[in-house]
């Protein structure tokens, strides 16, 4: 069957079972858009900015585990997409981003709307392709979806010149793809797994430390079974929240820069650390020199061999898919005659409970101003912990992570690695498209929301009933906090002056706007905003919060986990 390149692109997306393509048209991709118009296999979502297209595809991918798809034009369309691509790359999110390119004959000639998309994205993609022949489109897209979704997931860019979308070629979509240079390891090394199990059974002060790899590999149930079998304490990273139920007594809370006192102290003082799908990044362990401890042994499980022992020396490295490795380890532990030392474990739990009794998450509940922590606590109660929650980046992100108890995976959607302001709203759109009947909330700040606020128009066009919870402290809150702690209270350019009337702004887009200024009105406003009467409407809730509130606990940059600021 002979088709144009544009027809082949659309047929490939249909063959992959793509549900949604998030995009924005332009000259270099008009041939593809013309074919999108003619088909009914997937839905195209017109965003208002290409960055939002990629974030929405990213939110869809995080909420479902499937590969998200974005379509952008050449030049500024492609460069606008780069922030979204880098965001997905840092958090290992499977995306296929199709970008238009100028015709092959003028590539390198500074043609109108030409940029070297392959060169620009090379540092922030798992892989990228420039397709120069229509005959290569089908195989390239098959490879792109395969690479994006296997091993350690990530974004793949496919750059297609306009003349290639016009040319004709025989179409046959490959049923499978084999790449000699790309064969991710799935099963862990049996010998290493046995060594790890022996070390686990010998532990006196064990700690389980898990990250986003648990969520990405759909291993939450396996992790829960493994952890409850052992009775060990467990902590999640920011990206790993929901990988283990936050309401379970074995959960010590999130660790790291804004983690709990008990989680961080247990990380520092354990004798066997089991790291699962995590990478010991700087916001988790602080300075590696401070994290080093004689006598502590570390087991590190990750599908990406480059992530193992990159920042911290480990004793038992296991390369493999977290879900498969956990299943094998659980089986060996169940069959072992030897069991963990229950007396030592009880003593260890006594110490952890002593650390927990510090109540590091307490805050002033008697204030006449709205405390942002209180808003999140009440949001958790009103939604019964069942919402899909996206966030932007800053103080509000940390408060959402600290005070909303995620018991299920894929409910917490945020930009962890890159820290991208403007992520929350379009990511919430992607999650809502993925789960049209679910409650989806975007927790944001007045700085972040304005970076992609134009997507309120997309929400109106597609009738997305998102709930936006704005914690408005009239500052770039995390910047202000650092300026207070480390820059002598010199608040250089962190105050957000000339803010819009968010209620009127929301209403101008056709949505419901609310302004809440008193603590006693918080709960009723949330009940109304998330309630049945407004179930089908986007509700923008502008909470005027205490502008001086800081995120605590906090580990200052360059310090160790035990060097925490608690209040």
Secondary structure, DSSP 8 states (H G I E B T S, - for coil): -EEEHHHHHHHHHHHTT--EEEE---GGGHHHHHHHHH--SSEEEE-SSHHHHHHHHHHHHHHHSS-EEEEE-STHHHHHHHHHHHHHHHTT--EEEEEEE--GGGTTTT-TT---HHHHHGGGSSEEEEE--GGGHHHHHHHHHHHHHSSS--EEEEEEEHHHHHSEEE----S----TT-----S--HHHHHHHHHHHHH-SSEEEEE-HHHHHTT-HHHHHHHHHHHT--EEE-TTTTTSS-TTSTTEEEE-STT--HHHHHHHHH-SEEEEES----HHHHS-HHHH--TT-EEEEEES-GGGTTSSS--SEEEES-HHHHHHHHHHHHHH-S----HHHHHHHHHHHHHHHTT-TT---SS-SSB-HHHHHHHHHHHHTT-SEEEE-SSHHHHHHHHHS---STTSEE---SS--TTHHHHHHHHHHHHTTTS-EEEEE-TTTGGGSGGGHHHHHHTT---EEEEEE-SB-HHHHHHHHHHSTT--TT-B--S---HHHHHHHTT-EEEEE-SGGGHHHHHHHHTSGGGTTS-EEEEEEB-TT----SEE-TT--TTSEE--
